[in-house]
Amino acid sequence: MNKIRVIGGRPLTGKVRISGAKNAALVVIAASVLARGESIIENVPHIRDVEILLDILRGLGAEANWLTDDTVSIRVPDNINHRTPYEKAKLLRASNLLLGSMAGRKGVADISLPGGCNIGSRPMDLHLKGLQLLGFETRLEHGFIKARAGTLHGRDIYLDFPSVGATENIMMAASVVPGQTIIENAAKEPEVVDLANFLNAMGARIRGTGTDVIKIEGVPELKGIRHAVIPDRIEVGTFMTAAAITRGQVVLENVIPTHVQPIIAKLRESGAKVREKGDCIEVIGASRIIAVDLKTMPYPGFPTDMQSQFMALLSLAEGTSVIVENVFENRFQVADELKRMGAKIKVEGHTAVVKGVPRLYGTCVKASDLRAGAALVLAALAAEGETEISQIHHIFRGYENLVEKFTSIGADLQLI
Ligand code: UD1
């Protein structure tokens, strides 16, 4: 299984149930390291990134088992090893989320510098600054970030950028550091709120998530609990865009509509009809796609994780769209692959100018990262003829049952 073959040109119709959020599941699994006793986590997607993180935990000495298709049980003993192995960590950027939880639980963490999507340099200076302010000594040695507890106390921590990972790592460590920590200019993403709900149910005292000031009162210890992960807003966005690009009609179930408002707003601007009904969203694609300008921003701005999929959509718009990428410096790699399919895109620094064309054509393309892979699937579904997408391991890092879900709404795609 190393390619996806897509025959394009079919409007997608039907219903798709959205899985649990990759980025919430990963951080909640990492946070379970802080718990004494068993954590049971529901609505966890079966995706490669989750499997790798569970494998890392098992390798360190935790018990991590699937109880059902989407429920995981995790028990982390006191004597868990604190050193994540390079061989696994290099596969997964989110392995860096073990820094805060391991440092909080054990007072010591050696985290191999993480891998993950090739979409920019993705430094960890803000994570380290936060831990240092809490009283951890940190240093970089032989490819590992090493954290050692000194005299720990809550502090005011200002983030120069509202980094999702830094906010999460600091929240996890500060939950069990004595005194009050205040994170200013914190990330407001729904996954940060989900993490706080998980930690608070474990006994933590965190207020203000969802705003840019988060207050944490440290508690001595946290206990294992049961928690259900929020739905994946990027999977929602990807299927909504699939409906729009194929001029189809798709209903998405198990959605929190407030989490996808920036995506809905841009889809409507592009001509699609979007209806919200409780925890469902229906998208009806328009026959004419209208050019739209967009800028990626931290939440509640337009998500960088949806930028590539929109580039595919806007490649088929009437008129010229301008996309500005403000979060990651190297996230336009999909443009070259879309150009192979007939798109007209000019990239200059952080800006891409997309001149819409009447049609895209199937050809051989390769996924350079997770969301670029999703964008190529969307482009292929709308293109004339057959497309073969290679390097699809990137796609399976983050989408559960992608082939089955698209096939169930009328797409002609298969693994080869
Ligand atoms: C998380 C998501 C990812 C999403 C991203 C932005 C997970 C597992 N991944 O990644 O899908 O695309 O948020 O919404 O949740 N930065 C620094 N210094 C730091 C940390 C970050 O300069 O110490 C910069 C990064 O280089 C990047 C920007 O901040 O330019 C955003 O990164 P961040 O919010 O930290 O993203 P991740 O947590 O890595």
Boltz pocket constraint, residues with backbone or C-beta under 6 A from the ligand:
constraints:
  - pocket:
      binder: B
      contacts: [[A, 22], [A, 23], [A, 24], [A, 26], [A, 93], [A, 94], [A, 120], [A, 121], [A, 122], [A, 123], [A, 124], [A, 125], [A, 126], [A, 127], [A, 128], [A, 161], [A, 162], [A, 163], [A, 164], [A, 165], [A, 166], [A, 191], [A, 304], [A, 305], [A, 326], [A, 327], [A, 328], [A, 329]]
      max_distance: 6.0
